[in-house]
Amino acid sequence: MGRRRQLKMKKVELEHLEQYNQLLRYVFQVTDDALRKVGWEERDIVHDKLPSLEQADVWGWFDGDKLVSQAAVYPFQVRIFNKTYAMGGLTGVGTFPEYSNQGLMHKLLYQALEKMREKKQSISYLYPYSIPYYRRKGWEIISDKIFFEVKDYQLPKNKQVPGEVERVGIKSNDVKQAYARFALQTHGAMLRGDLAWNEYWRWDLDDLMAAVYYNDDRQPDGYVLYWIADEIFHIKDMIFVNEEARSGLWNFISAHFSMIAKVVGNIHTDEPLAFLLEDADIREFISPYYMARIVDLIVRNCCLHFVSSPSRYSVYL
């Protein structure tokens, strides 16, 4: 009871940056060895988190001056039925174990939702560490991902396309432009500004490479982000805006036939990879990906989309 009376919820400010990082590292098990593998040191990650803390809405519980529980909301945007909506990206959620089971996170999530509502962030996304927990809080699975493995002899044959693929720096503007075009036409996709891209790149290996497909007008229609190790072609991400770009990127991947034994990566469940391969006997494993919830039904630009129908519907709360 003595400890509980000392706890106080307040905004996490820049002066708490080091504590904010320490709690993240503890909860998400970011060891010194893990940092070294991506070429980081402690001071690097603290400095890298500065812009995030400046732009995010972060609230935490303090035991005196010690930060013991926290939750962050990033100001993002998503595309829902061809419209752009403000989205609160919930992340950095964690509590030191000696302060668990006191309802601290429940109150932080309530506070986070209140702040989202104030900022007209009508929808919230998160990547769950516990699906049952977030389901109880109102979030639900909105997308799945499929891990796939394609053997070298199963790679698609070359298809003639009018454009070409070029390798570029992973932070090239053409990579960002290709993603922006993809996101604008993809339901549920997140638009990436500087903050989102910074989070996206944070834990990538130095060996990560990018290849962009350019159409006949030199417009970037897609990209593949990848690295090659131990005769395996690892795909971090591959996006495209049309079938031409898809074929062009797979031509590029297949061109590594003599160097690799297999290709592994992740795709979304609406990507019919096996159907498109001549040898469709590939390995695929499906798993849940992102969760989302509506923050407020009664908002001016609510993201709910209703199809016109003569029937009458009622929403019960």
C-alpha positions in Angstrom: 0.0 0.0 0.0 2.9 2.4 0.7 4.3 2.0 -2.7 0.9 2.4 -4.4 0.3 5.7 -2.6 3.5 7.1 -4.1 2.6 6.2 -7.7 1.6 9.1 -10.0 0.6 9.2 -13.6 2.0 12.0 -15.7 3.4 12.8 -19.2 6.8 11.4 -20.0 9.0 14.3 -21.1 12.4 14.6 -22.8 14.0 14.7 -19.4 12.9 11.1 -18.9 14.4 9.9 -22.2 17.0 7.7 -20.6 14.5 6.1 -18.3 12.0 5.7 -21.2 14.7 3.8 -23.1 15.7 1.7 -20.1 12.1 0.5 -19.6 11.8 -0.3 -23.3 15.0 -2.3 -23.3 13.9 -4.3 -20.3 10.4 -5.1 -21.5 11.4 -5.9 -25.0 14.6 -7.7 -24.0 17.0 -5.6 -26.1 20.4 -6.8 -24.9 23.8 -5.3 -25.5 24.5 -8.2 -27.8 21.4 -7.4 -29.9 22.5 -3.8 -30.2 25.9 -4.8 -31.4 24.4 -7.0 -34.1 22.8 -4.0 -35.7 25.8 -1.7 -35.0 24.3 0.2 -32.2 25.5 1.4 -28.8 23.5 2.5 -25.8 24.0 6.2 -26.5 22.9 5.6 -30.2 19.5 4.3 -29.3 18.9 6.9 -26.7 19.7 9.6 -29.3 17.6 7.9 -31.9 14.6 7.8 -29.7 14.7 11.6 -29.1 12.5 12.5 -32.2 10.0 9.8 -31.3 9.6 11.1 -27.8 9.3 14.7 -29.1 6.5 13.8 -31.4 4.7 11.0 -29.6 2.2 11.4 -26.8 3.8 9.3 -24.0 2.3 8.8 -20.5 3.7 6.9 -17.6 3.4 5.9 -14.0 6.2 7.2 -11.7 7.2 5.9 -8.3 8.7 9.1 -7.0 11.1 10.1 -9.8 11.4 6.6 -11.3 9.5 5.7 -14.4 7.9 2.3 -13.9 5.2 1.9 -16.5 4.6 3.6 -19.9 2.6 3.7 -23.1 3.3 5.8 -26.2 1.0 7.0 -29.0 2.5 8.0 -32.3 0.7 10.4 -34.6 0.3 8.4 -37.8 -2.1 8.3 -40.8 -3.8 5.4 -42.5 -5.8 4.8 -45.6 -9.3 3.4 -45.0 -11.6 3.0 -48.1 -9.5 5.4 -50.1 -9.6 8.1 -47.5 -6.9 9.3 -45.1 -7.5 9.2 -41.4 -5.5 10.2 -38.3 -4.4 7.1 -36.5 -2.9 6.6 -33.0 -0.1 4.1 -33.2 0.1 2.5 -29.7 3.6 1.3 -28.9 6.3 1.2 -26.2 3.8 -0.4 -23.8 5.5 -1.9 -20.7 5.7 -2.1 -17.0 8.5 -3.3 -14.7 7.4 -6.7 -13.2 7.5 -5.5 -9.6 4.7 -3.0 -10.5 2.5 -5.4 -12.4 -1.0 -6.5 -11.4 -1.9 -3.0 -10.0 -4.0 -1.9 -12.9 -1.4 0.6 -14.1 -1.5 -0.3 -17.8 -5.3 -0.4 -17.8 -5.3 3.2 -16.7 -2.6 4.2 -19.1 -4.5 2.7 -22.1 -7.6 4.6 -21.0 -5.5 7.8 -20.9 -4.1 7.0 -24.3 -7.5 6.5 -25.8 -8.7 9.8 -24.3 -5.8 11.7 -25.8 -6.4 10.0 -29.2 -10.0 11.1 -29.0 -9.0 14.7 -28.2 -6.7 14.7 -31.3 -9.4 13.2 -33.6 -7.4 10.1 -34.1 -10.4 8.0 -34.9 -8.6 4.6 -35.2 -5.7 3.0 -33.4 -3.2 0.4 -34.6 -0.8 -1.8 -32.6 1.4 -4.8 -33.0 0.3 -7.1 -30.1 2.5 -8.9 -27.7 -0.6 -10.6 -26.3 -3.7 -10.9 -28.5 -6.1 -11.9 -25.6 -5.0 -8.9 -23.6 -5.6 -6.3 -26.3 -8.8 -8.0 -27.3 -10.1 -7.3 -23.8 -9.2 -3.7 -24.3 -11.1 -3.4 -27.6 -8.5 -4.1 -30.3 -9.1 -6.8 -32.9 -7.0 -8.5 -35.5 -7.2 -6.7 -38.9 -4.5 -8.3 -40.9 -2.5 -11.5 -41.1 0.9 -12.3 -42.6 2.3 -15.3 -44.2 5.8 -16.5 -43.8 6.9 -18.2 -47.1 9.8 -20.3 -48.2 10.5 -20.8 -51.9 13.3 -23.2 -53.0 15.7 -22.1 -55.8 14.2 -24.6 -58.3 10.7 -23.2 -57.6 11.5 -19.6 -58.5 9.4 -18.1 -61.3 10.7 -18.0 -64.8 11.6 -14.6 -66.3 8.8 -12.6 -67.7 9.3 -9.8 -70.1 8.4 -6.4 -68.6 8.8 -2.9 -70.1 10.6 -1.4 -67.0 13.7 -2.3 -65.2 15.1 -2.9 -61.7 17.9 -0.9 -60.1 19.6 -1.4 -56.8 19.5 1.8 -54.7 20.3 2.9 -51.2 17.7 1.7 -48.7 16.8 5.3 -47.7 16.5 6.4 -51.3 13.6 8.8 -52.1 12.5 6.4 -54.7 11.9 3.7 -52.1 9.8 6.2 -50.2 7.9 7.3 -53.3 7.2 3.8 -54.3 5.8 3.0 -50.9 3.7 6.2 -50.9 2.1 5.2 -54.2 1.4 1.7 -52.8 -0.1 3.0 -49.6 -2.4 5.4 -51.2 -4.1 2.6 -53.1 -4.1 0.0 -50.4 -6.9 -0.3 -47.8 -5.6 -0.3 -44.3 -2.0 0.8 -45.2 -0.2 3.2 -43.0 1.2 6.4 -44.6 4.9 6.9 -43.6 6.3 10.3 -42.7 9.7 10.8 -41.3 8.7 9.5 -37.9 7.2 6.3 -39.3 10.2 5.7 -41.5 12.6 6.2 -38.6 10.7 3.5 -36.6 10.6 1.2 -39.7 14.4 1.2 -40.1 15.5 1.1 -36.5 16.5 -2.5 -36.1 17.7 -3.3 -39.6 21.0 -4.9 -40.4 23.8 -3.0 -42.1 23.6 -5.6 -44.9 20.0 -4.6 -45.9 19.7 -3.7 -49.6 17.0 -2.2 -51.8 16.0 -2.8 -55.4 13.4 -0.6 -57.1 11.3 -1.4 -60.2 11.0 1.6 -62.5 8.3 1.6 -65.2 8.8 2.9 -68.7 8.3 6.5 -67.5 11.0 6.0 -64.8 8.3 6.1 -62.0 9.1 3.7 -59.1 6.3 1.2 -59.1 7.6 -1.1 -56.3 10.6 -2.3 -54.4 12.1 -5.3 -52.6 14.2 -4.8 -49.4 16.4 -7.8 -48.8 19.7 -9.3 -47.6 21.6 -12.4 -48.5 23.2 -14.7 -46.0 24.2 -18.4 -46.0 22.7 -18.9 -49.5 19.3 -17.6 -48.3 17.6 -14.6 -50.0 15.8 -12.9 -47.1 13.0 -10.5 -48.0 12.2 -7.9 -45.4 9.5 -6.2 -47.5 8.2 -6.2 -51.1 5.5 -3.9 -52.4 4.3 -3.1 -55.8 1.5 -1.1 -57.4 0.7 -3.4 -60.3 1.4 -6.8 -61.8 4.1 -5.5 -64.0 6.2 -4.3 -61.0 5.5 -7.6 -59.2 6.9 -9.6 -62.2 9.9 -7.3 -62.5 10.8 -7.7 -58.9 10.5 -11.5 -59.0 12.7 -11.4 -62.2 15.3 -9.7 -60.1 15.0 -12.2 -57.2 15.2 -15.2 -59.6 18.4 -13.7 -61.1 20.1 -14.8 -57.9 19.4 -18.4 -58.7 23.0 -19.4 -58.8 23.8 -17.7 -55.5 21.0 -19.0 -53.3 19.3 -22.2 -52.1 16.0 -20.6 -51.2 14.0 -17.3 -50.7 12.2 -16.6 -47.4 10.1 -13.6 -46.4 6.7 -12.4 -45.3 3.6 -11.5 -47.4 0.0 -10.6 -46.5 -2.7 -13.1 -46.8 -4.3 -11.5 -49.9 -1.1 -12.0 -51.8 -1.6 -15.2 -53.9 2.0 -16.2 -54.2 1.5 -20.0 -54.5 -1.1 -19.5 -57.2 1.3 -17.4 -59.2 4.2 -20.0 -59.2 4.4 -22.8 -61.6 5.6 -25.1 -58.8 3.2 -24.1 -56.0 4.4 -26.7 -53.5 6.0 -24.1 -51.3 6.0 -23.7 -47.5 3.6 -21.1 -46.0 2.7 -20.3 -42.4 0.0 -17.8 -41.4 0.1 -15.7 -38.3 -1.8 -12.7 -37.0 -0.2 -9.3 -37.7 -1.7 -6.0 -36.7 -4.7 -5.2 -34.4 -6.9 -2.1 -34.5 -9.8 -0.5 -32.8 -12.1 2.4 -33.4 -11.3 5.1 -30.9 -14.6 7.0 -31.1 -17.7 6.2 -33.1 -19.0 9.8 -32.8 -16.3 11.8 -34.6 -16.7 14.3 -37.4 -14.8 12.2 -39.9 -15.4 8.8 -38.6 -13.7 6.0 -40.6 -16.8 3.7 -40.5 -17.8 2.9 -44.1 -21.4 1.8 -44.8 -22.5 0.4 -48.1 -25.8 1.9 -49.3 -28.7 -0.4 -48.8 -32.4 -0.1 -48.5 -32.3 -2.1 -45.3 -32.2 -0.4 -41.9 -29.3 -1.0 -39.6 -28.9 -0.2 -35.9 -25.6 0.1 -33.9 -25.9 -0.8 -30.3 -23.3 0.3 -27.8 
